[in-house]
Amino acid sequence: MKIIIRLLVMGFIGFGLVGCTPCFCDHYIFSEVDGVVHLNGKPLPNVEVIQYYRSEEYNQSATNPTTTDNQGKFHFPAVTKYAFFGYPVEPVNEQKITIVHNNTEYKGWWYFKHNYDDNGEIDKKISLTCDLSAPDQEREGRSGPVAGICDF
């Protein structure tokens, strides 16, 4: 048992020497998202909403589709990875939410997240209002612009 404890301690010291620190925490690749899709203020039911993310550090990407309910609402749970160690790198997490209505794709949310914080995209819970008649524009995120038609 003493040998195992010594090996663990030596491992933590070794990781600390190369800039790694124990974390034992969730890394948020894409924070939880709630939203509503409408056209000129009228909620749109049964609209496809697609979440896409790509994490450079974890070499992982995924596409998660959902459909709006009768009130035009949609939800995506947080995408996390459990981390044993924190590394001295700046994460690059590409995030997209695309809305598909009448065979037309709308750019709802496009962002590059450079942290692993919960709600680290805009420093608050992501609650989107996506009007398909709105122009594509940039809004301020924590580490750069958030592009798309969705307000937050």
N, CA, C and O of each residue as an XYZ file, in Angstrom:
608
protein
N       0.827     -1.196      0.000
C       0.000      0.000      0.000
C       0.867      1.254      0.000
O       0.556      2.220     -0.698
N       1.955      1.251      0.777
C       2.848      2.410      0.816
C       3.482      2.648     -0.544
O       3.711      3.792     -0.937
N       3.762      1.577     -1.254
C       4.368      1.719     -2.578
C       3.395      2.395     -3.538
O       3.787      3.251     -4.331
N       2.143      2.011     -3.463
C       1.133      2.613     -4.340
C       0.984      4.099     -4.042
O       0.904      4.913     -4.963
N       0.946      4.456     -2.767
C       0.826      5.867     -2.389
C       2.043      6.650     -2.869
O       1.899      7.760     -3.381
N       3.245      6.083     -2.709
C       4.463      6.759     -3.177
C       4.434      6.958     -4.689
O       4.824      8.014     -5.186
N       3.975      5.953     -5.416
C       3.902      6.075     -6.874
C       2.911      7.154     -7.285
O       3.175      7.924     -8.209
N       1.774      7.212     -6.605
C       0.803      8.252     -6.897
C       1.359      9.646     -6.617
O       1.185     10.558     -7.425
N       2.024      9.811     -5.483
C       2.623     11.097     -5.123
C       3.687     11.477     -6.146
O       3.737     12.624     -6.590
N       4.528     10.534     -6.520
C       5.578     10.807     -7.509
C       4.947     11.184     -8.851
O       5.452     12.060     -9.552
N       3.855     10.528     -9.203
C       3.163     10.857    -10.449
C       2.634     12.270    -10.446
O       2.782     12.990    -11.434
N       2.006     12.690     -9.328
C       1.505     14.055     -9.238
C       2.651     15.066     -9.298
O       2.521     16.108     -9.941
N       3.752     14.773     -8.646
C       4.912     15.668     -8.688
C       5.451     15.742    -10.101
O       5.775     16.823    -10.593
N       5.548     14.594    -10.756
C       6.044     14.566    -12.129
C       5.158     15.364    -13.070
O       5.666     16.118    -13.899
N       3.845     15.213    -12.958
C       2.942     15.989    -13.799
C       3.060     17.471    -13.478
O       2.988     18.306    -14.380
N       3.240     17.806    -12.215
C       3.390     19.203    -11.824
C       4.634     19.828    -12.420
O       4.635     21.018    -12.735
N       5.694     19.050    -12.581
C       6.935     19.576    -13.157
C       6.792     19.921    -14.620
O       7.512     20.791    -15.111
N       5.886     19.272    -15.338
C       5.703     19.577    -16.759
C       4.485     20.480    -16.980
O       4.056     20.645    -18.122
N       3.930     21.056    -15.946
C       2.846     22.015    -16.075
C       1.464     21.440    -15.900
O       0.488     22.184    -15.995
N       1.332     20.169    -15.651
C       0.021     19.564    -15.443
C      -0.321     19.621    -13.960
O       0.537     19.422    -13.101
N      -1.578     19.894    -13.680
C      -2.011     19.929    -12.294
C      -3.231     19.035    -12.131
O      -4.033     18.912    -13.056
N      -3.380     18.416    -10.979
C      -4.573     17.597    -10.763
C      -5.836     18.453    -10.904
O      -5.881     19.591    -10.439
N      -6.836     17.900    -11.537
C      -8.075     18.652    -11.772
C      -9.267     17.920    -11.169
O      -9.977     18.469    -10.327
N      -9.489     16.662    -11.605
C     -10.636     15.872    -11.163
C     -11.926     16.688    -11.297
O     -12.665     16.871    -10.330
N     -12.177     17.173    -12.514
C     -13.315     18.061    -12.739
C     -13.878     17.850    -14.145
O     -13.266     17.189    -14.984
N     -15.047     18.424    -14.377
C     -15.650     18.391    -15.707
C     -15.113     19.540    -16.542
O     -15.059     20.682    -16.087
N     -14.717     19.226    -17.768
C     -14.390     20.243    -18.758
C     -15.630     20.419    -19.634
O     -16.103     19.465    -20.251
N     -16.142     21.626    -19.683
C     -17.347     21.912    -20.474
C     -16.932     22.264    -21.898
O     -16.386     23.337    -22.155
N     -17.200     21.344    -22.815
C     -16.911     21.555    -24.228
C     -17.972     22.478    -24.826
O     -17.661     23.372    -25.613
N     -19.236     22.247    -24.439
C     -20.370     23.062    -24.895
C     -21.339     23.100    -23.717
O     -21.865     22.062    -23.315
N     -21.575     24.274    -23.167
C     -22.473     24.407    -22.023
C     -23.922     24.098    -22.431
O     -24.262     24.095    -23.614
N     -24.760     23.841    -21.425
C     -26.178     23.565    -21.667
C     -26.820     24.720    -22.432
O     -26.510     25.888    -22.197
N     -27.719     24.371    -23.350
C     -28.392     25.377    -24.184
C     -29.901     25.165    -24.135
O     -30.387     24.051    -24.329
N     -30.632     26.242    -23.875
C     -32.082     26.284    -24.033
C     -32.370     27.341    -25.088
O     -31.675     28.354    -25.165
N     -33.392     27.106    -25.897
C     -33.708     28.096    -26.916
C     -35.114     27.959    -27.436
O     -35.828     27.001    -27.138
N     -35.490     28.947    -28.223
C     -36.781     28.952    -28.893
C     -36.571     29.473    -30.315
O     -35.818     30.421    -30.541
N     -37.254     28.832    -31.269
C     -37.193     29.241    -32.669
C     -38.541     29.819    -33.053
O     -39.585     29.223    -32.787
N     -38.508     30.994    -33.686
C     -39.751     31.575    -34.173
C     -39.506     32.336    -35.465
O     -38.362     32.585    -35.847
N     -40.570     32.696    -36.121
C     -40.529     33.485    -37.342
C     -41.454     34.668    -37.147
O     -42.667     34.512    -37.007
N     -40.862     35.860    -37.139
C     -41.614     37.100    -36.896
C     -42.436     37.028    -35.608
O     -43.585     37.468    -35.569
N     -41.839     36.473    -34.566
C     -42.481     36.410    -33.253
C     -43.404     35.233    -33.035
O     -43.926     35.065    -31.932
N     -43.625     34.408    -34.054
C     -44.518     33.260    -33.929
C     -43.686     31.987    -33.758
O     -42.857     31.680    -34.614
N     -43.894     31.232    -32.653
C     -43.105     30.011    -32.412
C     -43.261     28.991    -33.543
O     -44.348     28.830    -34.097
N     -42.171     28.311    -33.875
C     -42.188     27.305    -34.940
C     -42.000     25.908    -34.351
O     -40.916     25.582    -33.869
N     -43.049     25.079    -34.388
C     -42.914     23.692    -33.910
C     -42.280     22.805    -34.979
O     -42.302     23.127    -36.167
N     -41.718     21.687    -34.537
C     -41.174     20.643    -35.421
C     -40.084     21.136    -36.364
O     -40.006     20.697    -37.511
N     -39.252     22.040    -35.884
C     -38.120     22.534    -36.659
C     -36.871     21.789    -36.184
O     -36.660     21.626    -34.982
N     -36.053     21.344    -37.123
C     -34.821     20.635    -36.766
C     -33.764     21.636    -36.311
O     -33.511     22.640    -36.976
N     -33.152     21.344    -35.166
C     -32.064     22.153    -34.621
C     -30.893     21.196    -34.391
O     -31.041     20.164    -33.737
N     -29.731     21.552    -34.935
C     -28.577     20.655    -34.908
C     -27.423     21.312    -34.162
O     -26.973     22.400    -34.520
N     -26.957     20.636    -33.127
C     -25.780     21.077    -32.381
C     -24.567     20.318    -32.920
O     -24.612     19.101    -33.100
N     -23.493     21.047    -33.171
C     -22.234     20.438    -33.600
C     -21.123     20.991    -32.715
O     -21.120     22.177    -32.386
N     -20.194     20.144    -32.337
C     -19.012     20.633    -31.623
C     -17.796     19.822    -32.035
O     -17.893     18.664    -32.442
N     -16.644     20.477    -31.913
C     -15.364     19.819    -32.173
C     -14.371     20.333    -31.142
O     -14.184     21.540    -30.990
N     -13.735     19.401    -30.435
C     -12.737     19.741    -29.421
C     -11.368     19.349    -29.935
O     -11.114     18.174    -30.198
N     -10.482     20.323    -30.079
C      -9.114     20.056    -30.539
C      -8.360     19.198    -29.522
O      -7.741     18.198    -29.886
N      -8.414     19.587    -28.256
C      -7.627     18.892    -27.229
C      -8.051     17.439    -27.072
O      -7.208     16.560    -26.893
N      -9.358     17.181    -27.139
C      -9.849     15.820    -26.957
C     -10.001     15.068    -28.279
O     -10.393     13.901    -28.291
N      -9.688     15.743    -29.401
C      -9.781     15.118    -30.724
C     -11.141     14.426    -30.880
O     -11.221     13.250    -31.235
N     -12.197     15.184    -30.608
C     -13.549     14.641    -30.608
C     -14.499     15.632    -31.269
O     -14.378     16.843    -31.083
N     -15.444     15.104    -32.042
C     -16.507     15.938    -32.595
C     -17.792     15.128    -32.608
O     -17.766     13.897    -32.595
N     -18.916     15.832    -32.633
C     -20.214     15.146    -32.662
C     -21.278     16.099    -33.184
O     -21.147     17.320    -33.106
N     -22.328     15.501    -33.714
C     -23.498     16.227    -34.172
C     -24.704     15.667    -33.417
O     -24.931     14.457    -33.402
N     -25.474     16.562    -32.791
C     -26.634     16.164    -31.996
C     -27.873     16.889    -32.502
O     -28.018     18.087    -32.259
N     -28.775     16.192    -33.201
C     -30.002     16.844    -33.677
C     -31.131     16.754    -32.652
O     -31.185     15.828    -31.843
N     -32.018     17.724    -32.705
C     -33.251     17.697    -31.926
C     -34.327     18.412    -32.739
O     -34.052     18.944    -33.814
N     -35.538     18.419    -32.225
C     -36.659     19.073    -32.896
C     -37.378     19.968    -31.895
O     -37.533     19.609    -30.728
N     -37.812     21.126    -32.358
C     -38.534     22.030    -31.461
C     -39.894     21.437    -31.092
O     -40.499     20.693    -31.864
N     -40.356     21.787    -29.890
C     -41.670     21.313    -29.440
C     -42.769     22.218    -30.001
O     -42.504     23.049    -30.869
N     -43.992     22.061    -29.512
C     -45.128     22.843    -30.021
C     -45.000     24.334    -29.771
O     -45.657     25.137    -30.434
N     -44.152     24.712    -28.810
C     -43.934     26.130    -28.505
C     -42.640     26.657    -29.117
O     -42.208     27.767    -28.808
N     -42.019     25.850    -29.994
C     -40.784     26.268    -30.660
C     -39.541     26.131    -29.805
O     -38.477     26.619    -30.184
N     -39.654     25.472    -28.653
C     -38.522     25.365    -27.724
C     -37.655     24.144    -28.037
O     -38.139     23.120    -28.520
N     -36.352     24.286    -27.745
C     -35.404     23.179    -27.872
C     -34.416     23.223    -26.715
O     -34.288     24.232    -26.022
N     -33.724     22.112    -26.525
C     -32.769     21.988    -25.415
C     -31.627     21.055    -25.816
O     -31.848     20.029    -26.460
N     -30.408     21.421    -25.429
C     -29.247     20.551    -25.536
C     -28.570     20.490    -24.161
O     -28.274     21.533    -23.578
N     -28.324     19.292    -23.642
C     -27.598     19.193    -22.375
C     -26.135     19.591    -22.581
O     -25.638     19.630    -23.706
N     -25.475     19.880    -21.489
C     -24.054     20.226    -21.561
C     -23.246     19.040    -22.096
O     -23.563     17.880    -21.835
N     -22.203     19.364    -22.845
C     -21.250     18.357    -23.330
C     -19.994     18.526    -22.476
O     -19.345     19.572    -22.511
N     -19.660     17.487    -21.712
C     -18.508     17.567    -20.808
C     -17.587     16.372    -21.004
O     -17.986     15.328    -21.520
N     -16.362     16.557    -20.582
C     -15.383     15.473    -20.482
C     -14.797     15.560    -19.081
O     -14.425     16.637    -18.616
N     -14.719     14.406    -18.410
C     -14.132     14.396    -17.070
C     -12.623     14.416    -17.217
O     -12.059     13.629    -17.978
N     -11.969     15.308    -16.495
C     -10.515     15.476    -16.596
C      -9.842     15.146    -15.272
O     -10.276     15.585    -14.207
N      -8.786     14.372    -15.362
C      -7.974     14.077    -14.179
C      -6.904     15.135    -13.980
O      -6.496     15.421    -12.854
N      -6.452     15.717    -15.093
C      -5.381     16.707    -15.028
C      -5.743     17.904    -15.889
O      -6.436     17.778    -16.899
N      -5.258     19.072    -15.471
C      -5.379     20.272    -16.280
C      -4.061     20.492    -16.998
O      -2.994     20.340    -16.404
N      -4.128     20.844    -18.257
C      -2.926     21.026    -19.057
C      -2.721     22.502    -19.344
O      -3.689     23.257    -19.435
N      -1.470     22.922    -19.488
C      -1.183     24.349    -19.731
C      -1.363     24.710    -21.202
O      -0.425     25.183    -21.845
N      -2.555     24.491    -21.735
C      -2.849     24.843    -23.125
C      -4.155     25.634    -23.157
O      -4.970     25.559    -22.238
N      -4.330     26.382    -24.223
C      -5.611     27.070    -24.408
C      -6.502     26.171    -25.241
O      -6.157     25.855    -26.379
N      -7.640     25.751    -24.706
C      -8.522     24.877    -25.464
C      -9.133     25.609    -26.658
O      -9.317     26.826    -26.642
N      -9.439     24.828    -27.686
C     -10.147     25.352    -28.853
C     -11.329     24.420    -29.094
O     -11.159     23.285    -29.539
N     -12.513     24.908    -28.797
C     -13.744     24.129    -28.957
C     -14.661     24.853    -29.930
O     -15.228     25.897    -29.610
N     -14.798     24.285    -31.117
C     -15.690     24.863    -32.115
C     -17.121     24.469    -31.776
O     -17.391     23.308    -31.468
N     -18.047     25.440    -31.832
C     -19.447     25.205    -31.499
C     -20.349     25.783    -32.585
O     -20.150     26.906    -33.050
N     -21.353     24.986    -32.980
C     -22.324     25.468    -33.961
C     -23.719     24.967    -33.598
O     -23.886     23.845    -33.118
N     -24.704     25.807    -33.833
C     -26.101     25.400    -33.786
C     -26.719     25.870    -35.104
O     -26.733     27.059    -35.419
N     -27.225     24.903    -35.856
C     -27.845     25.182    -37.150
C     -29.331     24.858    -37.059
O     -29.723     23.854    -36.464
N     -30.146     25.708    -37.649
C     -31.593     25.522    -37.652
C     -32.015     25.238    -39.093
O     -31.627     25.956    -40.014
N     -32.813     24.182    -39.279
C     -33.270     23.803    -40.620
C     -34.790     23.929    -40.672
O     -35.514     23.249    -39.944
N     -35.258     24.822    -41.556
C     -36.703     25.055    -41.719
C     -37.014     25.197    -43.199
O     -36.398     26.007    -43.891
N     -37.971     24.409    -43.690
C     -38.359     24.430    -45.112
C     -37.143     24.272    -46.032
O     -36.994     24.998    -47.014
N     -36.276     23.307    -45.692
C     -35.075     22.984    -46.477
C     -34.062     24.124    -46.553
O     -33.194     24.119    -47.426
N     -34.161     25.089    -45.664
C     -33.189     26.179    -45.594
C     -32.453     26.088    -44.264
O     -33.071     25.913    -43.213
N     -31.121     26.209    -44.317
C     -30.299     26.191    -43.105
C     -30.029     27.618    -42.642
O     -29.691     28.498    -43.434
N     -30.188     27.819    -41.342
C     -29.922     29.111    -40.715
C     -28.805     28.938    -39.699
O     -28.812     28.001    -38.900
N     -27.857     29.845    -39.742
C     -26.758     29.821    -38.773
C     -27.253     30.459    -37.483
O     -27.384     31.680    -37.392
N     -27.528     29.615    -36.478
C     -28.040     30.127    -35.209
C     -26.946     30.607    -34.280
O     -27.053     31.683    -33.692
N     -25.875     29.803    -34.143
C     -24.801     30.084    -33.168
C     -23.510     29.486    -33.716
O     -23.439     28.277    -33.935
N     -22.518     30.286    -33.936
C     -21.178     29.803    -34.313
C     -20.186     30.498    -33.404
O     -20.157     31.725    -33.313
N     -19.363     29.688    -32.725
C     -18.465     30.251    -31.714
C     -17.261     29.336    -31.517
O     -17.359     28.122    -31.699
N     -16.133     29.918    -31.147
C     -14.946     29.167    -30.739
C     -14.713     29.448    -29.254
O     -14.358     30.564    -28.875
N     -14.914     28.437    -28.427
C     -14.775     28.568    -26.978
C     -13.335     28.247    -26.589
O     -12.799     27.211    -26.983
N     -12.710     29.137    -25.814
C     -11.314     28.983    -25.413
C     -11.162     28.784    -23.903
O     -10.196     29.258    -23.306
N     -12.115     28.083    -23.293
C     -12.026     27.743    -21.871
C     -12.888     26.506    -21.642
O     -13.611     26.072    -22.538
N     -12.809     25.947    -20.454
C     -13.613     24.772    -20.105
C     -14.634     25.077    -19.016
O     -15.139     24.157    -18.373
N     -14.945     26.344    -18.800
C     -15.867     26.732    -17.739
C     -17.315     26.445    -18.130
O     -17.686     26.545    -19.300
N     -18.127     26.086    -17.132
C     -19.566     25.974    -17.335
C     -20.090     27.376    -17.615
O     -19.817     28.301    -16.850
N     -20.831     27.544    -18.688
C     -21.326     28.843    -19.142
C     -20.204     29.817    -19.469
O     -20.377     31.032    -19.372
N     -19.055     29.278    -19.856
C     -17.895     30.104    -20.204
C     -17.971     30.744    -21.575
O     -17.071     31.496    -21.950
N     -19.017     30.467    -22.331
C     -19.166     31.086    -23.640
C     -19.510     32.570    -23.515
O     -18.874     33.424    -24.132
N     -20.539     32.859    -22.695
C     -21.024     34.243    -22.565
C     -21.175     34.661    -21.107
O     -21.816     35.666    -20.800
N     -20.577     33.879    -20.216
C     -20.581     34.169    -18.769
C     -21.974     34.179    -18.143
O     -22.195     34.815    -17.113
N     -22.900     33.478    -18.766
C     -24.225     33.245    -18.195
C     -24.810     32.041    -18.923
O     -24.267     31.591    -19.932
N     -25.929     31.521    -18.402
C     -26.581     30.381    -19.035
C     -26.960     30.743    -20.468
O     -27.418     31.854    -20.733
N     -26.769     29.806    -21.383
C     -27.101     30.063    -22.784
C     -28.600     29.842    -22.986
O     -29.091     28.714    -22.943
N     -29.304     30.934    -23.205
C     -30.736     30.919    -23.468
C     -30.948     31.712    -24.761
O     -30.837     32.938    -24.772
N     -31.252     31.001    -25.847
C     -31.292     31.611    -27.173
C     -32.710     31.903    -27.640
O     -33.635     31.133    -27.385
N     -32.860     33.014    -28.320
C     -34.079     33.362    -29.034
C     -33.677     33.515    -30.494
O     -32.929     34.423    -30.857
N     -34.191     32.609    -31.326
C     -33.746     32.534    -32.721
C     -34.901     32.854    -33.652
O     -35.786     32.026    -33.864
N     -34.889     34.061    -34.206
C     -35.921     34.471    -35.151
C     -35.373     34.286    -36.560
O     -34.382     34.915    -36.929
N     -36.009     33.431    -37.343
C     -35.515     33.114    -38.677
C     -35.548     34.311    -39.622
O     -34.924     34.271    -40.682
N     -36.259     35.371    -39.259
C     -36.276     36.575    -40.085
C     -35.173     37.559    -39.685
O     -35.007     38.593    -40.333
N     -34.416     37.249    -38.624
C     -33.360     38.148    -38.141
C     -32.114     38.028    -39.017
O     -31.846     36.963    -39.573
N     -31.362     39.104    -39.138
C     -30.122     39.035    -39.904
C     -29.029     38.319    -39.103
O     -29.029     38.323    -37.872
N     -28.115     37.716    -39.831
C     -26.935     37.112    -39.210
C     -26.057     38.256    -38.701
O     -25.727     39.176    -39.450
N     -25.684     38.191    -37.422
C     -24.839     39.240    -36.860
C     -23.908     38.671    -35.804
O     -24.066     37.532    -35.367
N     -22.940     39.476    -35.402
C     -21.999     39.070    -34.359
C     -22.352     39.761    -33.056
O     -22.678     40.947    -33.013
N     -22.271     38.952    -31.970
C     -22.469     39.461    -30.625
C     -21.234     39.099    -29.815
O     -20.482     38.205    -30.205
N     -21.017     39.760    -28.721
C     -19.793     39.557    -27.945
C     -19.879     38.339    -27.039
O     -20.784     38.237    -26.211
N     -18.934     37.413    -27.197
C     -18.758     36.283    -26.304
C     -17.559     36.535    -25.412
O     -16.891     37.561    -25.549
N     -17.274     35.610    -24.496
C     -16.154     35.812    -23.576
C     -14.818     35.877    -24.307
O     -13.989     36.737    -24.013
N     -14.607     34.960    -25.270
C     -13.294     34.919    -25.933
C     -13.386     35.212    -27.425
O     -12.569     34.724    -28.205
N     -14.378     36.006    -27.827
C     -14.508     36.379    -29.225
C     -15.968     36.473    -29.611
O     -16.860     36.275    -28.786
N     -16.202     36.780    -30.890
C     -17.579     36.991    -31.325
C     -18.369     35.687    -31.445
O     -17.822     34.632    -31.764
N     -19.677     35.795    -31.180
C     -20.638     34.735    -31.430
C     -21.439     35.183    -32.650
O     -22.095     36.224    -32.622
N     -21.382     34.384    -33.729
C     -22.072     34.754    -34.952
C     -23.377     33.977    -35.072
O     -23.489     32.864    -34.557
N     -24.365     34.561    -35.753
C     -25.607     33.873    -36.013
C     -26.828     34.746    -35.828
O     -26.725     35.936    -35.531
N     -27.989     34.132    -36.009
C     -29.250     34.875    -35.908
C     -29.829     34.874    -34.499
O     -30.755     35.631    -34.209
N     -29.296     34.038    -33.632
C     -29.882     33.890    -32.286
C     -29.371     34.954    -31.325
O     -28.169     35.197    -31.225
N     -30.312     35.586    -30.616
C     -29.981     36.507    -29.526
C     -29.853     35.714    -28.234
O     -30.440     34.643    -28.085
N     -29.078     36.256    -27.305
C     -28.943     35.631    -25.987
C     -28.960     36.671    -24.895
O     -28.857     36.330    -23.716
